[in-house]
Amino acid sequence: MPHVAAALRFAQFELQPHERRLLVAGEPAALGARALEVLIALAERSGELVTKNELLEIVWPDVVVEENNLAVQVNALRKVLGGDIIATVPGRGYRFTARIEAAADAPTRAASAAPAASAPERLKSNLPEDLTHLIGREADLGELTALIDRHRLLTIVGAGGIGKSALARALLRERSQRHAQGVCWVELAQIPAAGALPHALPGAIAASLGLRPAGADPITALAAAVAPLDVLIGLDNAEHIHADVARVAEALLRAAPQLHLVVTSQTPLKAAAEQLYRLGSLTWPEGAADARVAKHHSAVALFVERAQALDRRFALTDDNVAQVVALCRTLDGLPLAIELAAARLPLLGLAALIAGLDQRLRLLTTGTQGAPARQQTLRAALEWSHQLLTAHEQAVLRRLAVFAGSASLHVIQQVAAEGSLDEWTVLDALGTLVDRSFVALIDDRAAPRYRLLDTPRAFALEQLAAAGEVDVVRTRHAAALRAHFERAYEDGWSGRVGVEAWSLDMEPDLDNAREAFAWARTNDPECAVSICASVLSSLPLSLHGERLAMWEATDPLLTEAVRAPLRVRALLEAADLYAGLKATRARGYAREAVELLRGLDDRFMLYRAVARFAHLLAPEDEAAARAALAEMRVLELPAWPARRLLCGANAEQACASWFHEPEKALDWSYRLMALENEAGSASLRGLLCVVDVELELRHAAAALKHGLELVARLQGTRFRRALNVAHLNVMEAWLANDNPAEARALALKGWPEAIRHGWKGSWADCLSLLAALETRPRASALLRGFAEAQYAGLERKREVAEGITIERAERITREALGDAQYERLVMEGKVLRDPEIAGVAFAEADVDGRN
């Protein structure tokens, strides 16, 4: 081991290894024993890589500890030393980077420093004392500590109420011993925006520092007064005078080489050498989480701590964690809003508190005693920020309130621009709103999107109503969304955009489409019909209930007043929607579309309508279906893009199957696969059809092989409904291969999804065969009856593969029970309800009491 000097000096620090002590500007630093051992080990080998294993052996000899213990000690050291003295070598260890001088060889402080008489005295800190400790900002504090070492002007930017001031105060406390004259806090909120210069701002800084600058120009005089100081100054709430603060900051930094500034503001200063730090919201779990996981997210932790301070009986549990997470999400993870909500908890209780968040500006009004007025209520915080905007910026803000979720710049400009407020002015205003943290910029796509945060949106909706603009802005919003989705609809069917890419492109605007549709239903019926006709195919199939509800709200609007081409488009979407639900209704929609198209000049739409009609006719009327197929073939143009040709291929495949032509159906299934690949579709319907036909052909092994491939490819995708059908086919294949154990395991997972997606009849057929193979004939007969009721309710017939499954189940069960008992149990099964099925289907023994 190298010789260790009595003391080592680096920067403004002195490390005394023998005394196990670190001095900062001559004062002992508050460091634990383990952190000091890490520092000594690194300093002894300055400039060298010291591996994690070596440090663990030095600091924790003969003790087995987790590696994260080492990271904890390094973080503690960085809080004192700053972020650039100990470098991390990723995956390997750490390196001490500062230049070290032995104390015996280094110049003494007395020799190197200016004479004591000329050194400025340490300032008396006026840093306000925080009554509560900082929660959820440990990583931010660590980053700021490192940044302030490298940048003399650091601006913390973020929304009002996001915790900028509290974080800045924590940074000043952390750094108070690093500066010879300490730290100073300057509150700027009381300085008026108009006329702040020439004396108000410099005067406020001088007063906080305890200085009396002399000179005609207040900025020059202040700069001369601070020139010899080594001090960190915090300037709080600079947004209303940010240009003045930038001018003063630049003057002070030029005059005082040891001075550092940290500023809090809702907007950047745009000063020379400014380093921005944009403070984000506190975090909450994105998906389902239990209490143990959720409490480690900062928004949840803040709410729980503040709630328990007011009501010690409150606890985060698995029963209430979903409500707490929902509250934090609704409040955008905004610390001020969360603290105000926690203050209301003892009075309202958690359920009523969440229910009242729709009126959050009235509800969240009890701030911390002694806090500035703008932090006493959520409304006050928003009004403070709002009054700093120009008239144009305020107009854009309130018009953004009609958007649900995010929107593209193009759509926002269509809605917000009016009169003197043109598209370029909207763009400039939007930039300001992003800077001031009213609006979040989402730039993880090819084109950026903008989202008005939920809490500012509640305020903006009030402003929109107060300006009397609700109807006119909502009209423009609905028109813009209609145009956007109509263009997208045409792009999708033209083949210019792949099917999957098209669906993903539509997804971000679905919330806005819902908002526009809800307004247009009662204010502009044709607009509502257009949005529905475009959006039904964009909504994921897993949102089956929402798709049905949207159509049921649209159907009454489909009058003669709606133009025929638009009615056709809506009718075809409805025919697709109801194809597996109400066959008679679906055929009616398709027939009406075909009849309307006879009088229109639209070859492709007629082709599409006839193809859908043929598909729907096939189970009921083979002759009429064959006639429709013949017409479809005449209309089809081979040069059409794959997305269009899929309409005909789907009809050909389905009809061949219904006509008991399995070899032909298999050929069309492979044709579907090729067209889907060409069209950029990821639904794998072609492979699904391959499995179906192989089951029809009783190719059990091949059906199982392709079925398992299908499930693997759909797993984790957005095609939840298709995955449920794939699970059904694999279950049928397991049963066809006489493996009821595998079929049962799959059914336990698949049946709950089948209820959600509307495949209960088909699944009940499989469950009936499963029960028959497991020698539970009474259960099998009951499940057959349940399946019959489901098919009757949907007005649809069994497909061929399903028919094979239920015929086998019936044969086994009739033989076990006899015809009379079998028929009686089937009748009993027809009145079973969904909640009863699992008990019948998955019981280990056969059901009793049914004889």
N, C-alpha and C positions, 0 to 999 in steps of 0.2 A: 504494500500500500504506500502511495506517495506520502512524503512529509506534509503534514498539515500545519500551516502557519497559525500563530496564535489568533489571528483574526484575518478575515478576507473582506476586501471592499470591492463593490461593484455598483455602478450608478450611485444612488443615494443610500445604499444599504451597506451595513457592516455585519458579516456573519462571524460569530464567535463560537467555533465548534466545541472547544473545551467547556465553555459555559453553557452550551446548548441554548444559544440565544441569537436572535436576529434583531438588529437595531434599524429603525427607519427614521432618518433624520435625527439620529441620536436617541430616539425613544424606542423601548422594547415593543416588538410586534406581538400581537396576540396570536400565537401559533401553538398547536398541539405538539406533543412529543414526537408522534409518528411523522407529521409533516416536516418537522425540523430534521429528523433522520433522513428523510428523502432528499431534502435540500442539501444537506451535508454530503450525502453520497454523490449527488450530481455535481456539486461544486468541486469536490475533490478530483473529479475527472472532467473538468470544464472542456467543452468542445468535443468530447467523445460520446458515442452512443452507449448508454447504460440500458441493458435489456430489462424487460419487465421481470423476468425470473431472477436476475441479479438483485434488483431492488427489493423484491419480495423476500429473498434470503437475507439481505442486510437488515431490513426494517422489521421483519417478523421471523427471526431465527427460530427454527424448531417448531413453528406453528403453521398449520395449513390454513390459508385464508383465500377467499375469492379474489380474482384479479381486480374486480371493481373497487375493492378497498384502496388499491393503489391510485386509481383514478380519482377517488374522493380526496385523497391527500394532495394530489397534484392540483386539483381545482382549488383547494384551500390555499395553496401556495400562490396560485395565479391571482387570487383575489387581493393578495398583499403585494406581490411583485409586479403585477401586470401580466399581459398575455404573451409577451415576446421574449421573456428571459428563459422560460422552459419550453423547448420545442418538442412536439410529438413526432416521432417517426412511426407512421401508421403500421400497426401490426407487430412492431418490434420493441419499442421502448421510448426513452426520452433523452434529450441532449440539453445541457446547460450552455446558453449561447452568450451570456454577458462576459465582457472583458474583466478579469479579476486582477486585483493588485493586493499583494500582501500588505497588511496594516503597517508592518515595520518599514516597508519600502515606500509606501504611498505618502504623498504630502498630507500633513495634518490638516484638519478642518480649519484650525486657527490660521495656518499659513496660507491655505488656498482661498479662504473666504475673505470677503471685504471686512474691514475693521468693524468691530461690534457697534461702534458709535454710529456708523453710517448704514447699518443693516436695518431695514424696516421691521417694526415689531409685528409679532403674530396678531392677526385680527381676531376680534371677538366674534365667534360664529353667531349668525342670526338665523341659522337653519331651523325651520319649524320642526317640532317634535311630532312624529306620526303616532297617533293613538293606537293604531293597529299595525301589525307587521305585514310585510309584502308577501303575497301568495301567488304562486304560479309564474313568477318572473325571474326565477333564479338563473335560467339560461340567458335571458335578456341582460340581466345585470352583469353576468360574466362577459358577454360580448361587448357591452358598453365599456367595461373596465379595460378590456384590451384595446378598444378603438380610441379611447381618450388618451392613451399613451402615444398613439401614432398621429392623432389629429387634434389640433388645438381648438377647432370649432366643430362641435358635434350637435346636430339638431335631431331631437326625438320628435318624430312626426306621427300623428294618429288622430283618430276621431275624438270628439269631445267625450269625456267620461271613460276613456279606454285605459287610463292610469299612467299617463305620461309624467305628471307632476310627482306622483308617489315614487315612480322609478327613478326620476332625476334626483329626488331627495335621497333615495337610498344610495345612488352613485356618489353623491357628495359626502355622505357619511362614510362610505367605503374608502374614499380618497382623502379624507380630512388630514391624515398624517403624512401624506405624500407631498404636501406643498408647505413651504416655509411659513407663509402667511395664512395657511389654512384654506377655508372655503367660505363662500358668501352666497346668500340666496336673495334674489331680487324678484319681487312680484310685480308683473307688468299690467295686470288686468285693470288696475285703477287708472292707468294712463290713457287719456282720451285719444281716439284714433285720429281726430282732426287736430292739427296744431301741436303734435307731440314734440316736434323740434321747433326751436333750437335748444330748449333748456329742459323740457320735462323728462325725457328719457335719460340723458346724461345726469341730470339731477337725482333721479331715483337710484341710479347705480352708485353715484358718489355717496348718497345718504346711507345706503345699505353697507358700503365699505367703510363708512366713518371718515370720509375724506372731505376736504374743503378746497376743491380746485380753484385756482385763480387764473383769470384770463378772459378776454373778450369773447372768444369762441368757446362754447361749452364743451364741444367734442374734443377740440385740441387741448383744452385745459384738463379734461378728464384723462385723456391719453397720457399727458405728461405726468399726472399724479400717479397713474398705475404703472408707469414704465419700470420702476424697480421691483415690482411685486411678483412673487411666485405664488399665485393664488388660482383656485378654480372657482369660477363664478357661474351660478345657475340663474338663467333668465327664464322665468316661468310665464307661459301664456303670451307668446309673441305674435299670435296670428293676426291680430287687428292692427299691428304696427310693424309687420314683418320687414317692410322695406327700410324703415327707420332703424330697426334692430340690426339689419344687415350692414348699414352704413356705419353705425357705431362699432359693431363687432370688428369690422375690417380695420378701423382706425385704432382700436385698442390692441389688436393682435400685432399690428405693425410696430406700435410703440413699446409693447411689453413682451419680450421674447419668452418669458417664463409663464405668461398668463394663459390659462385655458378657459374655454367657455362651453357650457352645455346649455342648450336652449330647448324649451318645449313649445311646440306650435302645431296647429292643425294644417299648416302649409309650409313648404320649404322657404327659407330666407332667400335662397338663390344668391348667396354671398360667395366671394372667392374663398377657396379652400374649405368650403362647408362639406362636412361628411354627414350624410343623412342616415338615420336609423328609423325605419318605418315600423312602428309598434303594432303588432297584430292583436286580434282578439284572443281571449283565453280559450282553452280547448275543451271540447266535450267528446264523448265517444260517438263515433260515426254510426256504428251499428248497435245491435243489442249487446248489453254489458251488465254484469252483475255489480253489486255494490262494491265489492272488493276491487274490481278493475276500474269502475267509474271514479272512485274517490282519488285516483291518481291523476285525473284530468283536472287542469287548473280551474276551469269555470265551476265544475262541480265542487271542488275542494273549497273554493271561495264561498260559494253559497252555503255549504254545510257549516263552515267555521262561523260565518256571520249569523247564521240561523241559530246555532248552538249558543252563541254569546247572548242571544236574546231569550232563548228557550232551551234550557239544558236537557229537556226531555226529547228534543228532536234528534233523530238519528237517521242516517242513510241506510236503508235496508233493501233487500232484493224486491220487496213489495212496492217501495216508492221510488226506486232508482229511475225507472222509465219516466216518471213524472218530472223528477228533478232534471234529468237530461233534456227532456222536452222544453222545460222552462229555460234552461241555459241556451238551447238552440234558438228558441224564439227571441231571446234577448241578444242574439248575435255574439254571445260571449263577452258582452260589454261589462266591465267591472262595476261601473257606477250603477247601471241598471240592475245588475245582480245583487249588489248591496242594498239598493232601495227595495228590491223584491223581498230579500231576506228580512228586512225591517217590517214588512207587512205580514210575514208568515204567522206570528203569534196571534194576530187579530183575525186572520181569515182562514188559516189552515191551508194545506198544500193544494187541495183540489180547487177550492174557490180562488186561490191566488192565480193558478194557471188559467182558470176560466175567465178571470178578469183581465188577462193580458191584452185582449182586444182593445181595452180602454186603458192601455198602459200609461198614457200621458196624464191621465187623471189619477190612476192608481198609485204610481210610483212617485210619491211626493214627500217622503220622510227621510231627509238626508242626515248625515252625521253632524252633530252639534259642533259649531265652530268652523265648518267647511265654508268655502266661498259660496256666495248666493247662487252662482251658476251650477254648483254641485249639490244644491239642496233638493232639487227635483229634476226629473228627467226632462220635463218641458223646459225648465230654465236653461239646462245645458244645450238643448237644441236651439232655443231662441237666441242664445249668445252666439252660436255658430251661424245661424241663419242671418242675423243682422249684419254680419260681415260680408255677405254676398252682394253683388251688384243686382240690379233689377232683372237683367237678362239671366243671370245665374239662378236667381230665385225662381224665375219662370220655368227654366229647364228642370229645376229640382222638383217643383210641384207637378209638372207634367210627367215626370218619370214615375210618379206614384201609381199610374194606371198599369205599369208593367208588373207582372208576377214573375219572379226569378230574373234571369239575365236576358239581355237583348243585344242584337248587333247594332253597330253604329248606324247603318243604313236605315233600319227600322226606327231607331230612336229619332233620327233626323226627320223622318216622315211625320212622326207624332208631335215632336216638340217645336219644329219650325213653323213660324206663322208671322206674316207681315215683316216688320223690321228685324225679327229674329230669324235670320236665314240659316241655312245648313252649316255655314262656316262659323257663325256665331254660336250655334249649338255645340259644335265641336270644341270651340274655345271654352265655353261654359262647362262642358263635360270634363275637360281637363282640370279645371279648377275644382270641380266637385270631387274628382278622384284625389287631387292634392289634399283637399280638406277632409278626406275620408268619409264623405257622405256616400260615395259610390265606390264599389270594389271593381277593380279591373281584373278580368279573367283572361289571361293571355296564354292559356295552354292549348289553344286551337290555332288553325291557320289564320283566322281573323279574330281580333280581340272582341270580347263581349263585356258588357257593363251591367252591374247589378246594384240597385239601390238597396242598402241594408234595411232590414225589417223595421228597426226602430225609427230611423229617419223617415221611412215610408209612412208610418202612422202619422207622423208630423206633417209630411208633405200632402197626404190625403186631406188633412184639415185645411192646409193652405190652398189646395185646389178648389175645395168647396167654397172657401172664403172669397176666392177670386171669381166665382161663378163660372168656372170653366169645365165642370165635370162632364156635361153632356158633349160638348164640342171635342174635348180631348179624347173621351172614350169612343166617340164616333171615328176619329182619326186612327185611334189604336186598333179598332176592329177592322177598319178598311185596310190598314197596313198589314195586319196579320192575314187577312183574306188574300191580299195580293201576294204576300210572301209564300203562303202555302199553295196557292194556285200555280205559281211559277215552279215551285218544288214538285208539285204533282206532275206537271208536264215534263219536267226534267227527268223524273223517275221513269215514266212510261216511254220517253223518247230513247232511253238507253244511254243517255249522256252521262249518267251517274249510276254506278253499280247499286244493286238492291240493298246490300248491307251498308254501304257507305251512305246511301240515301237515308236509310232509317236512322243511322247515327247522326247525320246532319240535322234531321228533323227533331231529334230528342230534346235539344236545349230550348226549343221554342214551344214545347207542348204546354208548359204552364201558362204562357202568354196566350196560346190558342184557347185554353180553357177559360181564361179570364175574358177574352174577346167574345167567345161563344155565349157565355152567361149573360153578357150585356146585350148582344145582338138578338138573342131569342125574343126579347120583348121590344126591341127598338129598331131592328133591321132584319126581318125574317130571311130575306134572300142571302144576306151576309152570313147568317147563322147556318143556313143550308150549305153554303159553299165551304165554310170552315169545317163543318161536320164531314162533308164528302171528302175533304182533303185529309182530315186528321184521323178518321177511323182506321185507315190502313197504316198510319204512323204510330198509333198507340200500340204498345206491346200486347201480344195475344194474352199475356198473363193478366192484363187489366181487363179481363172479359166483362166484369160487371160494369165498369165505367163505360166501355164501348156500347154495351146494351143501353145504359141509361142515356148516353148522348143521342143514340138513334131514337129512342122513345120520345125524347124531347123534340127531335127534329121532324119526325114523321108527320105530326099535325101541320107543320109549316109548308108541306109539299103541295101547295095549291097551284092552280093555273097561273097565278101571279108570278111564280118562279119560272124563269126561262127554261125551255125544254132541254137544252144541252146540260144545264146544271141539274135538273131533275134526273136525267139519265145517269149522270155520274153518281148522284146520291143513291139511286135505286140499285145500281150495281154493287156499291159498297154494302148496302143492306142485304142484298142477295148473298154476298160472300159471308156476311156476319151471321146470318140465320141458317146457313147451309147445314150445319150440324145440330141445329136447335129446334127449328120449326120448319120442316121441309115444305109444307104447304105454303107457308108465308114466304119462304125464300123463292119458291117457284113463281109465286104471284109477282114478287118484285122483279124477277128476271123477265117474266112474260111482258110486264108493263114496259120495261126498258126496251125490249126488242120492238114492241109495237111503236113506241115513240121514235125509235131510230129509223124505222121504215120511212119516215118523213124527213129525215135529216141526212145531210151529205157527210157522213163520218164513217168511213169503211172500217177503221180499226175498232171503234167503239161498238159497231154492230157485230163485228167478229168476236169481240170480247163478250158481248151480251149473249150471243148465240152459243158460244162455248160454255158459258156458265149455265145456260138453260138446258143444254144437252146433258151436262153433268147431273143436274137436278132431276131431269126426266128419267134418267137411266133406271133407277130402282122401280119406277112405276109404269113406264110406257116405253118399251124397247123400240117400237116402230117410230114413235115420235122422236125419241132420242137419236135414232139412226138418221132420220131426216134432218135434224138439227146439225148433226155432225157433217152431213154432206154439204149443207149450206156453208158451214164454217170452213170446210176445206176449200171451197170455191173462193171465199173471201180472203183466205190467208195469202200473204205475200212472203215468199221465202227470204226476201231481203230485209224484212223487219228485224229489229234488234231482238236478242234472246228474251229480254223481259216481256215483250209482247207475245212471242211464240210460246212462252210458257203457258199462256191461257189455253191454247189449243192442245198442247201436250198433256196438260192436266186433265182436260176433258177426255182425250183419247185413252189415257191410262185408266181413268175411273170407269169409263163406259166398257172397255174391254173386260175389266174385272167383273162388273155387274152382268155382262153378257156371257160370263163363264168361258172366257177365252184367255186362260192364264198365261199361255206362252206369249200371246200378243201383248198382254198386260205387262209381262216382264220386259219385253223389248221396249215398250213405252216408258217403263220405270227407269231403264238405263238412259233413254233419250232425255228424260227429265233431269237426271243427274248431270248430263253433259250441258244442257241448257242452263241449269242453275249455276254451274261453274262459270259458264260464259257470261251470265248476267250478274255475277258477283253476289249471288245469294248464299247465305250460310244456313238456311233453314233445314237443308238435308231432306226435303220432302221426297226426292227421288229415291234415296236410300231407304227411307221409311216404306215407300211403296214396294221396293225390292223385297224387304222382309215380309210384308203382307202377302205378296204373291208366292213367295217360297213356302209360306205357311199354307196357302191354298193348294199348292202342288204337293204338300206333305213332305217337303224337303226339310225335315226337322233340324238336321245338323247344320245345313247351310243357313237356315233362318236364324238359328242361335248365333252362329259366327257373325253374320252381318248385323244382327240385333245388338250384340255386345259392342261391335264397332260403332254403331250408331249412338248408343248410350255414351260411350267414351268421348265421342266428338261433340255431343250436345252438352255434356256435363260442364257446368260453369258458364254457359252462355246465357243470353237473355231469353232463349227459346224454352221457357219452363213448360209451356203447354205441350210443345212437341216432345220434350223430354218425357213427360208423363205418358204420351202415346208410345214412345220408344220403350219405356219400362213395361208397358202393357204387352207389346209385341215380344219382348224378351221373356216375360212371364208365360205367354202362350207357347213360346219355343221351349222353355224348360218343361212345361207340362207335356208338350208333344214328345219330348225326349224322356218322359216318365221320370222326372226329377222334381217331385213335389216339395222337397226340402228347400231347394234354391228358389222355387216359385213362391213359397210362403215368405221367405226372407225378403224378397223383392216386393211382395204384396203389402207387407207391413209398412214399408216406406211409401209405396205408390198410392195406396187407397186414400189417405188424407188429401193428397194432391188431386186425385181424381174427383173428389167432391168439389174442390175449388174450381176445377177446369171444366166440369160438365161431362166427364166421361164415365159416369156411374154405371150405365147399362153395360158397356163393354167390359169394364172391370168386374162387374157382378157375374158376367158369364164365366170369366176366368176363375173367380172365387168359387163358383159353383162346381167347376171341374176339379179345382184343388180339394174341396171338401169331399167330392166323390172318390178321388184317389186316396184320400186319407181315411176312407171308410167312415164318413160322416154323412150318410145319405139324407137324413132329415134336413141338416143344414144346407146340403146341396139343392134340395127341392125348394126350400125357402128362398135361397139366393136366386134361383131361376125365376121365381115369381117376382122378386124385387126387380130383376133385370127386365122382365116383360113390361112392368109398369113404367120403367124409365124409357124404353123404346116407344111405348104408346104416347107418353107425354111429349116426346120430341118429334113424333110423327115420322119416324124413320125406321128403316129396316136394317137388320143385321147385314154387315158385309160378309163376304164369303168366309174369310178366316174366322170371324166370330161365330158364324153358323157351324163350322166344323167343331169348334170348341164346345159349344152348348149341346150339339147333337151327341158328342161323346159323353158329356156329363149326364145327359138325360138317359142314355142307354145304360150306363152303370147304375144310376139311381133308380130307374124303374125296375131293374132286375132285383135290386136290394129291397125295395119297398112294396112293389106291386103297383099296378096302375091307379087303383082307387086312392090309396094313401098318398101316392105321388101327386096326383091332381089336387087333392085336398090341401096339401102343404104348399103347392105352387100358388093356390088361391090365397092362402094365409100370407105368403111372402109378398104379395102385391100391395099389402097395406103397411108393410114395414117402413120405418122412417130411417133417414141417414144415421142418426146416432145409435141405432140398434144393430147396424150391419156388422160393425167390427166385432161385437160380442158373438154374433152368429158365425162369422167367417173365420175367426181366428181362435175359437175355443179349441182346447186340446181334445175334448170328448164331444160326441155328437150332442145336439140340443135335445132336451127332454121335455116332457109335458105337452107334446104336440100330437100325441096319438089319439 
